[in-house]
Amino acid sequence: MPPSPLLTPLSMRVSGWRKLARGLVQRPFAPDREEAVEWRGPQGRLVGWLRTPGGTGPFPAVLLYPGGLGPARMFARYRCAVTAADLAAAGYASFRWDPAGRGESEGEEDCNGPRHQDEVAEALALLLARPEVDPARVAVVSISLGIAATAGALARHPGIGARARFLLDWEGPGERRWIPPYATRAPGQASITHEMHCRPEFWVDREAIRAVPRLPCPYLRYQSHWDHVHGPMRQHAVDLVNAALGGTAPWVRLNDNAPNVPVDGSALPLYRWAPPGLEETGRVIVSYLHELL
C-alpha cells in the first residue's frame, strides 16, 4: 500500500475543489451534450467525441489523449485520471478520439508514433475551430504513455502546438527504460512487443524526453508521490521536467512547485507531490484548469 500523502497545497486544492463542486451542483440544471465527430486521416476514418457543458459557450476546452495504447473510451470510465463527465461538470468542453487502429477508428496501430502525433495536431486544430470552444483557452491533457504522442505532436507541429495554453502530462514515462515490453497489454489493445522494444529506431519518435525540449507551449507535470506504475520511483518525472527546462517551453512546472526550477532527484522529499488515487487526481487536474485556463 502507498504511504499516506502529506498535507500539501495539492491536498488543500482537493478540498477547495469539493467546495467548488458543491457550488456547481446548486446552479440551475443544464445537461451537458456529446456529439460524435469524424474526419479522414491518411489511413481512413477517425472517430471522436466532443462533450460540452450545459449552457451557452464558448467554453474553455481540453484535448484528451489516452494512456497506454488505449482507446478514447477510457475517458468515459470512472477509473480514469479524469473523465469527460468530470470536465463537463466543471465547465469545460473536451474532445477525445480513438487513435488510428483503436476503437471505432480505421487504420493501423502506430504505438503513439508519428502518425498518431499527426492526429493529435489535427484534433487540436479541429477543437480550436469549433464554435462551442474559446480558442484562447484550450489545453492538452495526456495520460501516462500518451505523453509520447502529445509531446511529439506539439514539438513536430509548433504552429498549432503554440496555440495550446499548456500541456498537462499525467505521470508519463519519457524513455523506454521506464516502459517494459508488453507493459501496455490490455484486453482488446495492441502492445509494444519485445521485438519493438529492442529496436532503437522504434523509439526515435516515441520517447517524450526527446520532444519536451522542443515544446512550443508550457509544460505542467502531474506526479503523485506514488506513481501509478512505478510506485515510489519518480525519476521519470524528474528527467522530463529537467529536459523541458532546457528547451523552448515558455514555462515548466512540477505540480505546485515553483515554475522554471530544476528538480533535484536526490532531494525528492523537499518537493510538493500530488496525492495518489484516481478520485483525487481528477479533482486536482480540474483545479489546475481553473488556475491556468
C-alpha positions in Angstrom: 0.0 0.0 0.0 1.3 3.5 -0.7 2.1 5.7 2.2 -0.5 8.3 3.3 0.0 11.6 1.4 1.3 14.6 3.3 -0.8 17.6 3.8 0.4 19.9 1.0 -1.1 22.7 -1.1 -2.3 19.9 -3.5 -4.4 18.3 -0.8 -5.8 21.7 0.0 -6.6 22.1 -3.7 -8.7 18.9 -3.5 -10.7 20.3 -0.5 -11.3 23.5 -2.4 -12.4 21.6 -5.4 -15.1 19.8 -3.3 -16.4 23.2 -2.2 -16.5 24.4 -5.8 -18.2 21.2 -6.9 -20.9 21.7 -4.3 -21.4 25.2 -5.7 -21.7 23.9 -9.2 -24.4 21.4 -8.2 -26.5 24.3 -6.8 -26.7 26.0 -10.2 -29.8 25.6 -12.5 -29.5 22.2 -14.1 -28.5 22.2 -17.8 -27.5 18.8 -19.2 -24.2 18.5 -21.0 -24.1 17.4 -24.6 -21.9 14.9 -26.5 -21.5 14.8 -30.3 -19.7 12.3 -32.4 -17.2 13.9 -34.8 -15.5 12.1 -37.7 -12.7 13.2 -40.0 -10.5 11.5 -42.6 -6.9 10.6 -41.7 -4.3 9.2 -44.1 -5.4 5.7 -43.2 -9.2 6.3 -43.2 -11.9 7.4 -40.8 -11.1 8.7 -37.4 -13.9 8.9 -34.8 -14.1 11.2 -31.8 -16.5 12.7 -29.3 -16.9 16.4 -28.4 -18.5 16.9 -25.0 -19.7 20.3 -23.9 -21.2 21.6 -20.7 -24.8 22.7 -20.4 -25.5 26.3 -21.2 -24.0 28.6 -23.8 -20.4 28.8 -24.8 -17.8 29.4 -25.9 -16.2 27.2 -23.3 -12.6 26.6 -22.3 -11.7 23.2 -23.6 -9.3 20.2 -23.1 -7.9 17.9 -25.7 -7.6 14.4 -24.2 -5.2 11.7 -25.2 -5.5 8.2 -23.7 -2.8 6.3 -21.8 -1.1 3.1 -22.9 -2.3 2.1 -26.3 -5.9 2.6 -25.2 -9.0 3.9 -27.0 -11.0 7.1 -26.1 -13.5 5.2 -24.0 -11.1 5.3 -21.1 -12.3 8.9 -20.6 -15.8 7.7 -20.1 -14.9 5.3 -17.3 -14.9 6.0 -13.6 -11.5 4.5 -13.1 -9.6 7.1 -15.1 -7.4 10.1 -14.1 -10.0 12.5 -15.4 -13.2 11.8 -17.4 -15.1 13.9 -20.0 -18.0 14.0 -17.5 -15.7 15.4 -14.8 -14.7 18.2 -17.2 -18.2 19.0 -18.3 -19.4 19.2 -14.7 -16.6 21.7 -14.0 -17.5 23.8 -17.1 -15.0 22.5 -19.7 -15.6 21.2 -23.1 -13.4 18.2 -24.1 -12.5 16.3 -27.2 -11.3 12.7 -27.3 -11.0 10.3 -30.2 -9.9 6.8 -31.0 -6.4 7.0 -32.5 -6.0 5.1 -35.7 -6.1 1.3 -35.2 -8.1 1.6 -32.0 -11.8 1.5 -31.1 -14.0 2.8 -33.9 -11.3 4.4 -35.9 -9.8 2.8 -39.0 -6.1 2.3 -39.9 -3.2 0.6 -38.2 -1.9 1.0 -34.7 1.2 3.3 -34.6 2.0 3.0 -30.8 1.9 6.8 -30.3 4.4 7.4 -33.1 4.5 10.0 -35.9 1.1 9.0 -37.5 -0.7 9.3 -34.1 1.2 12.5 -33.4 -0.1 14.0 -36.7 -3.6 13.1 -35.5 -3.1 15.0 -32.2 -2.2 18.1 -34.3 -5.3 17.5 -36.5 -7.6 17.0 -33.5 -6.2 20.2 -31.8 -6.9 22.2 -34.9 -10.4 20.7 -35.1 -11.1 21.6 -31.5 -9.8 25.2 -31.8 -12.1 25.7 -34.8 -15.3 24.6 -33.0 -17.8 27.4 -32.3 -18.5 26.0 -28.9 -14.9 26.4 -27.8 -12.9 29.5 -26.8 -9.8 29.1 -28.9 -7.7 31.2 -26.5 -8.4 28.7 -23.6 -7.5 25.2 -24.8 -5.2 22.8 -23.0 -3.9 19.4 -23.9 -4.0 16.6 -21.3 -2.3 13.3 -21.8 -2.4 10.2 -19.6 0.7 8.1 -18.9 2.2 6.8 -22.2 0.1 9.2 -24.1 2.8 11.8 -23.5 4.8 10.2 -26.4 2.0 11.2 -28.8 1.2 14.6 -27.3 4.7 15.9 -26.7 5.8 14.6 -30.0 2.9 16.2 -31.8 3.3 19.7 -30.2 7.1 19.6 -30.9 6.7 18.4 -34.5 3.8 20.9 -35.2 4.9 24.0 -33.4 2.5 26.3 -35.3 -0.6 24.6 -33.9 1.2 23.5 -30.7 1.8 27.1 -29.7 -1.9 27.7 -29.5 -2.3 25.3 -26.6 -2.3 27.1 -23.3 -0.3 24.3 -21.8 0.4 20.5 -21.9 -0.5 18.6 -18.7 1.3 15.3 -18.6 -0.1 12.8 -16.1 2.7 10.6 -14.9 4.0 9.8 -18.4 7.2 7.8 -19.0 9.8 9.7 -21.0 12.1 6.9 -22.0 11.9 3.2 -23.0 13.7 2.2 -19.8 10.5 3.1 -17.9 8.3 1.1 -20.4 8.9 -2.6 -20.1 7.8 -4.8 -23.1 4.2 -5.7 -23.1 3.5 -3.1 -20.3 0.7 -1.7 -22.4 -1.1 -5.1 -22.9 -4.8 -5.0 -22.0 -7.8 -6.9 -23.4 -8.6 -5.7 -26.9 -5.5 -3.5 -27.1 -2.2 -3.7 -29.1 1.0 -3.9 -27.2 4.7 -2.8 -27.6 6.3 -6.2 -28.1 9.7 -7.3 -27.0 10.9 -7.1 -30.6 9.7 -3.5 -30.9 11.2 -2.6 -27.6 14.7 -3.8 -28.6 14.8 -1.7 -31.8 16.4 1.8 -31.1 14.8 3.2 -34.2 11.4 2.4 -32.9 11.9 4.9 -30.0 13.3 7.8 -32.0 9.9 9.4 -32.3 8.3 7.8 -29.2 10.5 8.9 -26.3 8.9 12.0 -24.9 12.2 13.1 -23.4 13.4 13.9 -26.9 10.3 16.0 -27.6 9.8 18.1 -24.4 12.8 20.3 -25.0 11.1 21.5 -28.3 7.7 22.2 -26.8 6.2 25.5 -28.1 3.8 25.7 -25.1 4.1 25.5 -21.3 4.6 22.1 -19.7 2.9 21.0 -16.5 3.9 17.7 -15.0 1.4 16.0 -12.7 3.2 13.5 -10.5 1.9 11.7 -7.4 4.4 10.7 -4.7 3.2 7.1 -5.5 3.3 6.6 -9.3 0.5 4.6 -10.9 3.1 2.2 -12.4 6.4 2.6 -10.6 5.3 3.2 -7.0 7.7 5.5 -5.1 10.0 5.8 -8.1 9.7 9.4 -9.6 12.9 9.7 -11.6 11.0 9.7 -14.9 9.2 12.9 -13.7 12.5 14.5 -12.7 14.1 13.7 -16.0 11.2 15.1 -18.1 10.9 18.3 -16.1 14.6 19.0 -16.3 14.7 18.2 -20.0 11.8 20.6 -20.7 13.6 23.3 -18.7 16.5 23.2 -21.1 14.2 23.9 -24.1 11.7 26.2 -25.6 8.6 25.9 -23.4 7.6 29.3 -22.0 7.4 27.8 -18.5 7.8 24.4 -16.9 6.3 23.3 -13.6 6.1 20.2 -11.4 2.8 20.1 -9.6 2.5 23.1 -7.3 6.3 23.7 -7.1 7.8 27.0 -8.3 8.0 27.1 -12.1 11.2 27.0 -14.1 13.3 25.4 -11.3 15.3 22.3 -11.9 14.3 19.2 -9.8 17.0 17.6 -7.7 16.4 13.9 -7.8 18.4 13.4 -4.6 16.0 15.6 -2.6 12.6 14.4 -3.6 11.0 14.9 -0.1 11.5 18.6 -0.4 9.0 18.9 -3.3 5.3 19.0 -3.3 3.8 15.8 -4.8 0.2 15.1 -5.8 -1.9 12.8 -3.7 -2.3 9.2 -5.1 -5.6 7.8 -6.1 -7.7 8.4 -9.2 -10.5 10.2 -7.4 -8.2 12.8 -6.1 -6.4 13.0 -9.4 -9.5 14.2 -11.3 -10.1 16.9 -8.7 -6.5 18.2 -8.8 -6.5 18.2 -12.6 -9.7 20.3 -12.6 -8.1 22.7 -10.1 -5.2 23.2 -12.5 -7.6 24.0 -15.3 -9.3 26.6 -13.1 -5.9 28.1 -12.3 -4.4 28.1 -15.8 -7.3 28.3 -18.2 
